[in-house]
């Protein structure tokens, strides 16, 4: 069968390269090595193995098996790309796709990952990079029409992974999402990529930053406006928007809906008459576009929050569960303080 990517030394898995290297060194040193000092194959393997590997994970209902930390990673969505950059693993990224915004300044000194696709890449484009793992921000990124079905990728020797905070199936989906869930996702990624120490340091720093924040005590109600004009798509009661609003001291008007995001109605928004409106800024739905929708709507334009421009802004890339959530809470509290 024709392989899905060119068979050349440039596409050898790290484990294969390591095996060839060991064989070469053994051939050169075998004649002069002191038999009394020679280690057994078992001892040699034990001494050179990565701690924590082989690794087995149940990831959103899919088994992930790795013999060693991934070395060639394709990331889909900003949350997965930014997590690897935050862990200092940017050099492992061979391609990125479906970016939700620019990389934050904090990581501009990292290697610039090549862009594979503006949206979800095809399976063929992914396989052409010979990754040993595809790390996606959404489960839906893995499909026959997208980056490939997870089982099919595994058959081809490519592992797949989704942040546990983004799992959708009952029993795996965090409901409600908490910062403990976010931090556990970071720590699990640290285990997955052989960077447990870096993950522990990152979580420790973020916990300290979060504990130092003071949520607003005004008890303001809020609408999390993600997208939509005829029907608004809003942050609901159990996902990242709910977590971020609650942590900043806001009362989510859609908190009664058990979902991360949900279609809503302008009538329900009008009835709630929120004190503030969180606008999610993205390339496909800018803050100015959302303001125009609200300010031109016959009912929404009469809301206090719209009349007085009581808007808070969150970048889309920071609105999903990931390493930027703590900084988003800080930003929301600072914006709230600036309103008064």
Phi, psi and omega in degrees: 000138180289128180293155182284356178212160182301136177268103180209171181297334180292344182248014177290137175297149178306323180296323180291319178298317179299320180296318178296321180296316179299318180297318181295315180295323180295320180295323182284323188264352187301322187289329186255354184291140177284116182303328183292337182261354183292139178270155175287156177304324180295316181294319180297315180298320181295320183291329187260352183289150176286134178300138179088000180237149003295154186237134177237127179229143169264104187249104181055032180092000178248131178283129176246123181237125180227135176273340182202163178301139177299143180246338180234108188239134169259127179251137178237126185084149184297326183300321181285319178299313184292328178295316179295321178296319180294332178273002180075027185245025182301332181291346178279344185279118179262350178186144177238159178207159175056050177290138180264000181167175181293154176293133180301154182303331183301336184242016181291342177279352179284162175304136181280113182291139178291144181271121180273320181200150178288327177243209180290128182283159175283161178299321181297319180294322178296311184294333179297338179270359179050053178285158169259352175204142172248122184250110185248151179277336179232144174299326182294346176295338179264105179203167179298327180269356181248230184286355181116148175289145187298318180295320180293319177298318179299322178299331181268007177085017181245119178283161179223154184206141175234140176304129181305331179293345181256003179297144185251337185286142176303138184096340177242329182288122176294127181213102001276159175292136177236168176292334174298322177295316180299313182292324177296325177296319178297316181294321178294322176297324176299318176295316183299320185260012178067032182228046183299323180296315179296321179294318179298319179295319180296315180295318179300316180294320181288323176299317181296318179296318180296317181294335181277349181279146178246111179295152179299138179259013183281344181069031181293139171274153186214147169255129174262103187260104183272313184192178175095147176238305176293315176235118180286143175253118192235163174288127182262207194262000186224007182248202183299316178303317179298317180298316183292318179294313180300317182294333179271357179091020180259149177258114184285123182290343179253026186293341183281357181258121183279081179197165175284312178224156182204149168296143182228195176224147178295330178297318179293324178295316181298320180295320180286330180045065186298151179289325180222160178233124177271120180258125179268119185269126178214165180296327183267353179207077186291164177300318181296323178295317180293320177299320180296321178298313183292317187281345177260352181283133184299331180262312182299328182295344180266355178294146178302316183297327180281315180301321184263007179053047179271073184251143169242147185238133178229128175296141182305318183298338180260004185264355178253162183301122181177193187288352180259007184293319181295317179295331178290320176299316179300315180298317180297317180295322179292320178293322177298316180297326182285342180289333187254000000 
